[in-house]
Amino acid sequence: MRLIPAIDLKGGRCVRLLRGDFAAETRYDAAPRDLLAKYRGYGADWIHVVDLDGARDGSAVNRDLLAELAALPGVKLQIGGGLRDLQSVERTLEAGVARIVIGSAAVTRPDEVVRWLERFGPERIVLALDVRIDGGGTPRVATHGWQHQSELSLWDAVARFEAARHVLCTDVSRDGALSGPNLDLYRDATARLPRIAWQASGGIRDARDLDALAACGTAAAVSGKALLDDLIPLEELAPFLPNA
């Protein structure tokens, strides 16, 4: 399993949200470029970057910064947040981004996203399906920066995309909370849909969580807060960083 460090951007700065709440924001002093260099130095070969402004309202506040980060050598970026039309998808890929992350559009306009998968290929697109677990234990997909809750289940959402290879699934209730990942969710996901290279996100606290996610069969773990706060010793991260 690969560890993919996460960098969340809001107004050009590195931040973390608690459970997707824009009112519960923690700002970090590290410049995005410096943080990317730090993770590259750890041995990461992929970095996950979220444009929170784009995710919330589709604005292009961070467009120039994203292009700058994509041009840096040594790591590949998967970038998401507000990529809801073909023009923004093309522009982001042309900026040198290795993969785009598609969230809301995968729920609201699945037929269009199917065409993007056909056009750009399944290795260039990650479907980001962020979920809240309902009273019956079913993961239901949230959209638009987690501000809108749908009745669509995670399983029905993924079933729309036969060509999809990469799916990033976040349990919103655990995001930024350092409460541990939802292992039951990822065990279920990998058992139901083994063709998918699942990326797990939300709640990672320590190397034991990374070991547990690897045991679930996930292809990657995306971590933001635990890495920003230096909660996991580098030697414990090394088994999950290809270039360590």
N, C-alpha and C positions, 0 to 999 in steps of 0.2 A: 504493500500500500504506500502511496505517495502522499506526503504532507504538502499542501498548497497554502502558503501564507496569504492572508487577506489584507487588503488595504481599502478602507472605505473613505470616500472623498465627499466633502460637503463644503461648498464655497472655496475650493482649492486647498482645504486643510484635511489632515487625517483625523477622523473621528470614529467613535463606536457608539452605536445605539443599543439601548437595552430593550430586548424583545421587539425590535422594529419601531419603537416609539421615538418620533423625531423630537419630542419634548424631553426625552431622557438621553441626552447626548453627553458624551465625554470627549473633550478635545485633547489632542496630543501635540506636543511641541515638535516632534520629528517632521521634517519636510518629506513629502511623498517620495521624492527622488532619493533622499538619504535612506529612507526606510526600505525602499526597493533594493538599494545597494547592500544594506545590512542583511536582508534575507538571501540575496544572491551569495553573499559571503558565507552564510550558513551552509549553503549547498543546495538551495532550492533551484529547481529548473523551471517551475511554473509559479506565477503570481496571479492571484485572483483580485481584480480591482472592480469596485462598485462605485458608480457615479450616483450618489444618493439624491442629488438634485434632479438628475434625469429620471431616476426611479419614481420620485414623488410627483413631478410635474412636467417631465419631458424637456426641461430646459437644457441649454448647452453651456452652462456655466463652466464646466470643467473640460471642454473639448480640447483646447490647446494643451492643457496639462496631460491629458490622456495620450495625445499624440507624442508628446515629449517622453513620457514613460515608455511607450511602445518602441521608441527609437533606441532606447538604451540596450546595450549588448548583454549577452550572457544568460538571459532568462526569456521565457515566452509568457505572454500575458493572455489571460482570458478576462474580457471586460464586459460588464453589463450595467444596466441602469438606463431606462428610457429608450431602448432600441425597439421601437414599435412600428417602424415602416422600412421599406426597402432602401430608401435613400440613406437613412441613418446607419443601416446595416452595411451598405456598400462603403460609406464614408469611413466607418470604423475599421473595416477590414483593409481598406486601402491605406490606412494610417500605419499599417504594419502589425496589427493585432493578430495573434495566432488563432484565437477563438473568440467568438462573440457569445454572450450569455443572454438568452431570450427568456423572459419571464411572462409578463402580462399578455403579450401577443400570443403566446402559446395557448393561453386559455381563451382569450377573446376572439382571436382570428387564426384558429389552427390550420385552416386550409392554406392560408398565406405562408405560414411557417413551414408547412410541408413543402411548398414550392422553394423556399429558401434552402431547405435541406437538400433538395434535388439540385439546386443551382450551385451551392457552395460546398456541398458534401458534408457528411455527418461528423467528420473530424474538425470542422471549422465552427460547429455550433454546439453549445451546451444549453439544454433546456433547464431553466431554473424554476423548480416547482416548490414553492414555500408553503408549508402546511401548518394547520392547527388540528389537533386531534379532537374529534367530537365526542359526545357522551357515549357513543357506541364503540369507540375505539378506531373509527375510520379517519384517516388523514384527509382533510379537506383543504383545497388549494386557496391561498390568499393571493391577491394581485395588487398592482399599483403601489409598490413600496409598502405592501402589507396593510394598506389602508382599507381595502375592500375584501370581504370574505365571500367566497363562492360556495356553492353546494357540490361542486365537482370533486370527486375523489381523486387522490393521487393516481390510483390504478387506471381509472378511466381516462385521465389526462394523458398518461404515457401511452395508452393503447391507441391514441389518435396518430401516433408517429412511428410507423413501422420501420422507418429508416434511421431513427434516432439511435445514437450510440452513447452519448454522454448526458447524464441527468444529475444536476445538483439539487439535492433535497435538503431543505432547512426546516427544522422544527422551530417555528417562530417563538414558541413559549420558552425555549432554552437559549435563544440567540443572545450572546453577550452576558449571560447570567452565570456562567461558570458552574452550572449545575449538573454537568455530565451529559453526554449525548444520549439521544433516544435510541438505545440499542435494539429494542424490540422493533422499532420502525425499520431500521436498516436490515435486520435479519429477515423481516417480512419482505422487504423490497428485493433483496438479492435472491430470495427463494422464489418469489413470484416471477421476477423478470431478470433471469441470469444473463440475458443478452446485453443488458445495460451495464455500462461502466459507471457505477453509482459514486457520486461525490457526496460525502456526509458533512453537514455543517450545523453548528449550534451546540453550545454547552461544553466544548472540549476544555478540560482543566489541566491534564497532566499526561505523561507518557502512558499510564495505565489505560486512559481513555483511547489513546491511539492504538494500543495493542488490542483493545476490545473491538474497536472498529475494524481493524485488520481481520480479526477472527470472524467478524460478521460477513466478510467477503467484499467489503467496499473497496473500490479502486483508489479512492483518494479521500483525504480528510482536509477540509478547509477550516483554518483557524485564524481568528483575528485577535481577540482580547488577550488570550493566554500568551500569545507571542508578543504583543505590544507591551504587556506588563511583565515580560521576562519571567513567567511562572514556571517554565519548563527548562531545565538545564540543557545546554547545547548538546552534551554527550548523549542525552536521552532522546533528543530529536534526530540525531544522526542516522539511525536505522531507517528513517522515513524520508530522508533527503538524498536524492540520487547522487549529488555532487559533493556530499560532505567528506 
